[in-house]
Amino acid sequence: MKDFNYWEWLADPNKPFEWVEGMNIPVSEEMKKKRKELRQHMTPEENHLWYDFLLPYKNWTVDFIHQKVIGHYIVDFFCPEFGLIIEIDGGQHFTEEGRKYDARRTRCLIHWGFEIVRYSNKVVHENFPGVCQDIINRINEKKGW
């Protein structure tokens, strides 16, 4: 897979995209279609975190978006208020190719000013309360609490 080049993307007048709200980061129509597919086929761990924690949590404190397109990437969960990205990593992330792709993707997202937090499927499955508490702690730290 070719690395995403922001400047090439930006210079291409024929590439349909929209902008990430409040940021100069393009969003492709192609990735928006893939996002829809991913939303319909979340892993059990992503479902658990979304429906049993992040969705109810957003109703009383902060907003989270699942399967958010940012540039040429789709992140599992995104908190726009704090630029926080939460990734749930399955087995494909632990292959050599997966690790290289994640490293490139992480560098790009950090360059754009996001914070990325990763949890493995195993950690979500075995220590769900600990994952939730870690997310709460990160949000509270960003709020200055």
C-alpha positions as CSV (number, residue, x, y, z in Angstrom):
1,M,0.0,0.0,0.0
2,K,1.3,3.4,-0.9
3,D,1.9,5.8,1.9
4,F,-0.7,8.6,2.1
5,N,0.8,11.9,1.0
6,Y,-1.2,14.8,2.3
7,W,0.3,17.3,-0.2
8,E,-0.3,15.1,-3.2
9,W,-3.9,14.5,-2.0
10,L,-4.4,18.2,-1.5
11,A,-3.1,19.2,-4.9
12,D,-5.3,16.7,-6.8
13,P,-8.3,18.7,-8.0
14,N,-10.2,15.5,-9.2
15,K,-10.1,13.8,-5.8
16,P,-13.4,14.2,-4.0
17,F,-13.1,14.9,-0.3
18,E,-14.5,16.9,2.5
19,W,-12.6,18.4,5.4
20,V,-12.4,17.1,9.0
21,E,-14.4,19.6,11.0
22,G,-12.2,22.6,12.0
23,M,-9.0,21.0,10.6
24,N,-7.2,21.1,7.3
25,I,-7.3,17.3,6.9
26,P,-9.0,15.9,3.9
27,V,-11.6,13.0,4.1
28,S,-12.1,10.8,1.0
29,E,-15.5,9.6,-0.2
30,E,-13.8,6.2,-0.7
31,M,-13.0,6.0,3.0
32,K,-16.4,7.2,4.1
33,K,-17.9,4.2,2.2
34,K,-15.4,1.9,4.0
35,R,-16.4,3.5,7.3
36,K,-20.0,2.5,6.8
37,E,-19.0,-1.1,6.2
38,L,-16.7,-1.1,9.3
39,R,-19.5,0.3,11.4
40,Q,-21.7,-2.6,10.4
41,H,-19.0,-5.2,11.2
42,M,-17.4,-4.1,14.4
43,T,-15.5,-6.7,16.4
44,P,-17.0,-7.9,19.7
45,E,-14.5,-5.9,21.7
46,E,-15.3,-2.7,19.7
47,N,-19.0,-3.4,20.2
48,H,-18.5,-3.9,23.9
49,L,-16.5,-0.7,24.3
50,W,-18.9,1.4,22.1
51,Y,-22.3,0.2,23.4
52,D,-21.3,-0.5,27.1
53,F,-19.1,2.5,27.7
54,L,-18.4,5.1,25.1
55,L,-22.0,5.6,23.9
56,P,-23.5,5.9,27.3
57,Y,-20.4,8.0,28.5
58,K,-20.9,10.5,25.7
59,N,-24.5,11.2,26.9
60,W,-23.2,12.7,30.1
61,T,-19.8,14.1,29.5
62,V,-18.0,14.0,26.1
63,D,-18.8,13.0,22.6
64,F,-17.2,10.0,20.9
65,I,-17.6,9.0,17.2
66,H,-17.0,5.4,16.1
67,Q,-15.3,4.5,12.9
68,K,-14.2,8.2,12.2
69,V,-12.5,9.0,8.9
70,I,-9.5,11.2,9.3
71,G,-7.5,11.7,6.2
72,H,-6.8,8.4,4.5
73,Y,-7.4,6.5,7.8
74,I,-10.4,5.2,9.7
75,V,-10.0,5.3,13.5
76,D,-12.0,3.1,15.8
77,F,-13.2,5.8,18.2
78,F,-12.6,9.5,18.2
79,C,-13.2,12.2,20.7
80,P,-13.2,15.5,18.8
81,E,-13.2,17.7,21.8
82,F,-9.8,16.5,22.9
83,G,-8.4,15.0,19.7
84,L,-8.3,11.6,21.4
85,I,-8.2,8.5,19.2
86,I,-8.9,5.1,20.7
87,E,-7.8,2.0,18.8
88,I,-8.8,-1.6,19.6
89,D,-6.2,-3.9,18.1
90,G,-6.9,-7.4,16.9
91,G,-4.5,-10.0,15.6
92,Q,-3.8,-8.2,12.3
93,H,-2.1,-5.4,14.2
94,F,0.5,-7.7,15.6
95,T,1.9,-9.0,12.3
96,E,5.0,-7.4,10.9
97,E,3.0,-5.7,8.1
98,G,0.4,-4.6,10.6
99,R,3.0,-3.1,13.0
100,K,4.6,-1.2,10.1
101,Y,1.3,0.2,8.9
102,D,0.2,1.2,12.4
103,A,3.6,3.0,12.9
104,R,3.1,5.0,9.7
105,R,-0.5,5.7,10.6
106,T,0.3,6.7,14.1
107,R,3.1,9.1,13.0
108,C,0.7,10.8,10.6
109,L,-2.1,11.1,13.2
110,I,0.3,12.5,15.8
111,H,1.7,14.9,13.3
112,W,-1.8,16.2,12.8
113,G,-2.1,16.7,16.5
114,F,-4.0,13.7,17.7
115,E,-3.3,11.5,20.7
116,I,-3.7,7.8,20.1
117,V,-4.4,5.2,22.7
118,R,-4.3,1.5,21.8
119,Y,-5.8,-1.5,23.6
120,S,-5.6,-5.0,22.4
121,N,-8.7,-7.1,22.0
122,K,-7.4,-9.3,24.8
123,V,-7.0,-6.4,27.2
124,V,-10.6,-5.1,26.4
125,H,-11.9,-8.7,26.9
126,E,-10.0,-9.5,30.1
127,N,-9.9,-6.0,31.8
128,F,-12.9,-4.0,30.5
129,P,-13.3,-2.0,33.7
130,G,-9.5,-1.1,33.6
131,V,-9.8,0.1,30.0
132,C,-12.8,2.2,30.8
133,Q,-11.1,3.7,33.9
134,D,-8.0,4.5,31.8
135,I,-10.1,6.4,29.2
136,I,-11.9,8.3,32.0
137,N,-8.5,9.2,33.5
138,R,-7.2,10.5,30.1
139,I,-10.4,12.6,29.6
140,N,-10.2,14.0,33.1
141,E,-6.6,14.9,32.6
142,K,-7.5,16.7,29.4
143,K,-10.2,18.5,31.2
144,G,-7.7,19.6,33.8
145,W,-9.4,17.6,36.6
